[in-house]
Amino acid sequence: LEKLFREGKLFAFLEPSLTAAGPVARTTNRLEGGVNSPLKHVLLDHHGLPEEHMRRACEWVCYMKSGSPDPKSLIRPEHWKPLRRAARPDDSGDDGSPQYGTGVDWNEFHTHTEWNQTD
C-alpha cells in the first residue's frame, strides 16, 4: 500500500488537480450499495416467495420510493371483501403417513457409505 501511495495511485481522489476539469467519474458500482440494495433486501427478507410475488414485492418497493406514493389509493372496492379460497379437499383415506413430496427423505441430508464390519 505504501508503494502505491508514493506512486500516486492510491487515494487518487484526494488530488485537487483531478477535480479541476469537473467531477471525477465513480469507480465503484452504484448498483451494489445504492439503487438496488432495497430490492435485494426485500427479496432476502422474504425468500421463498413465488416468482410472481417476488416481482410484485419489488414493484412495491419501487412504488414506495416514488415521488408521492399513496398506498391507500391502490385499494379498490373489490379488495374490501376478498373471496375466500376453497379449502383443500380432505382425503378420508389418510392413514397419517407422509404423502409424496411432503416428507423428509433421509437421503436428502445424508450420504450412504458402506460400513465394513470388523471384529
N, C-alpha and C positions, 0 to 999 in steps of 0.2 A: 504494500500500500504506500509505503514511504517513497518508493521509486516512482510510482505513478503520480504521486502528488508533486514530486520535484519536476517531472516531465510536463506538468500542467494538464494531465489527462484526468485527474481525479478532482472532483469538486469544481469542474469547469464552469458550472453555473454561477459561481461566485465572482467570476472575472467581469468587471464592469464593461470592458470593451466588447463583450459578446452581445450585450443588450443595446449597443449604440444604434444599430440598424433597425431595431424593433424587438418585439418579444421573440424569445427562442422557442422553437417547437419542442413539445414534450417528447421525452424519450421513453416514458412509461406508458403502459396500456391503460387508458381511462376506463375501459370496459371492465377490467378486473376489480377495481375497488370503488368505482363510482356509479356509472349509469346502470349496469346490470346487477349490481350486488343485491338490491331489494328483491329482484326476481329470483336470484339464486337462493336467497334466504327463505322466501316463501315456499319454494319447491323443496328445500331441505327440511323445513319445519313441517311440511305436510307430505312427506314422501309416502308413496303407496297409492296416491290418487290415480284414478283412471286418466288416460291422456286428455280426454275432453275436459275433465275437471281441472287438470293442470293448466290447460290453455286458459280456461275461464279465471283461474286464480291469478295468472299473470296479467290478464286483461284488467282484473280488478285492481291490482297494484298500480298498473299504468294509469287507470282512470282516477284513482285516489291521488296520484301525483300530478294530475292535470291542473289547469289554471283555476277552475272553480268547480270542484267535484260536489255533486249533490246526490248522495246515495239514496235519499228518500224518493227522489224522482224516478228511480228505477223500479219501484214497487208499483205494480199495476193492480187493478181490482181483482183480476183472476188469481193473484197471489194471496189475497186475504184469506181465502178458504181453499187450500190446496187439496187436490184429490188424494185420497188415501190409496196406497199401493195394496194390491191384493196380497193377503198372507200366503206364504208358501203352503202348498198342499201337504197335509200331514200324512206320511206313509204309515198306515196302520200295521204294516208288516215289519216295522223297525224292531230289531232284536237288541239294539244298543251297541252293536259293533260299528266301527267307523266305516263310512261309505267310501267309495273310490274318490280320491282327491281330498279327503277331509282329515286323514290321519297322518301321523308322523311315521315315516319309514326308517327303521334302524340304519339302513344302508345309506341314507342321505347324510348322516353325521359320522359314520364310521367306515373304516376301510377293512375289508376282510383280509386277514392274513392267516396262513396255515399255522397251526400250532403243533410243534413237534414235541410229542410226549417223551420225555427222557426220565428213566428211572435210575 
